[in-house]
Amino acid sequence: MSKKLKSTKEVIETIKDIYSFKTLTEVSIYFGKQRNWATQMIQKESIPYPQCVQACNEKGASMDLILYGINAPIFDKKVMLEQIKEGLFESVDLGILPNLNKDKLTSTAVIVMKGIEKSF
């Protein structure tokens, strides 16, 4: 099965959605560009690959989603790590994991997060 690359407009719109921006100007400013940068990229049909990578790193999006529209879950890694830690702390409070201290819980949360990342 071959993948069809999205148009530059679709790619930039996807980035806009990932960051919850309302306008292309917001996209341009966020990436430290001139206000009309996103519009110019669309007009030139020039996909902004560095910004695609940045969106992947910052928002946990996949390049497949951004470039091809292939859905993969998007999640904020920092938020997910905090939720895992909170769940582990609650398990200690409930006596499910009674012998884990704060350092061990944080390490365990990081290990769980790595496992989740590998599954995507």
DACORFEN-V389210 format. One record per residue. N is the residue number from 1. RES is the residue in one letter. D_CENTER is the distance of its C-alpha to the mean C-alpha in Angstrom with 2 decimals. Layout:
n/res/d_center
N/RES/D_CENTER
N/RES/D_CENTER
This chain:
n/res/d_center
1/M/25.31
2/S/24.20
3/K/21.05
4/K/21.66
5/L/19.63
6/K/18.70
7/S/20.54
8/T/19.30
9/K/19.57
10/E/17.38
11/V/14.67
12/I/14.88
13/E/15.08
14/T/11.85
15/I/10.16
16/K/12.40
17/D/11.36
18/I/7.58
19/Y/8.93
20/S/11.91
21/F/14.37
22/K/17.80
23/T/19.25
24/L/18.91
25/T/20.60
26/E/17.79
27/V/15.42
28/S/18.20
29/I/18.89
30/Y/15.39
31/F/15.41
32/G/18.96
33/K/20.79
34/Q/23.83
35/R/23.50
36/N/24.28
37/W/22.08
38/A/19.76
39/T/22.98
40/Q/24.65
41/M/21.95
42/I/22.40
43/Q/26.16
44/K/26.17
45/E/23.91
46/S/21.97
47/I/18.35
48/P/16.48
49/Y/15.07
50/P/14.35
51/Q/12.17
52/C/10.35
53/V/9.82
54/Q/8.89
55/A/6.08
56/C/4.94
57/N/6.06
58/E/5.27
59/K/2.11
60/G/2.04
61/A/3.68
62/S/7.18
63/M/9.95
64/D/12.11
65/L/10.48
66/I/10.53
67/L/13.92
68/Y/15.67
69/G/14.44
70/I/14.35
71/N/12.51
72/A/10.28
73/P/8.78
74/I/5.42
75/F/5.48
76/D/5.54
77/K/7.30
78/K/9.98
79/V/10.86
80/M/11.17
81/L/13.25
82/E/15.36
83/Q/16.01
84/I/17.15
85/K/19.35
86/E/20.79
87/G/21.69
88/L/23.39
89/F/25.23
90/E/26.43
91/S/27.66
92/V/29.69
93/D/31.09
94/L/32.15
95/G/33.79
96/I/31.68
97/L/30.58
98/P/33.45
99/N/33.58
100/L/30.14
101/N/29.93
102/K/27.01
103/D/26.33
104/K/26.48
105/L/24.17
106/T/21.48
107/S/22.00
108/T/21.96
109/A/18.64
110/V/17.10
111/I/18.89
112/V/17.68
113/M/14.00
114/K/14.79
115/G/16.47
116/I/13.67
117/E/11.37
118/K/14.49
119/S/14.86
120/F/11.91
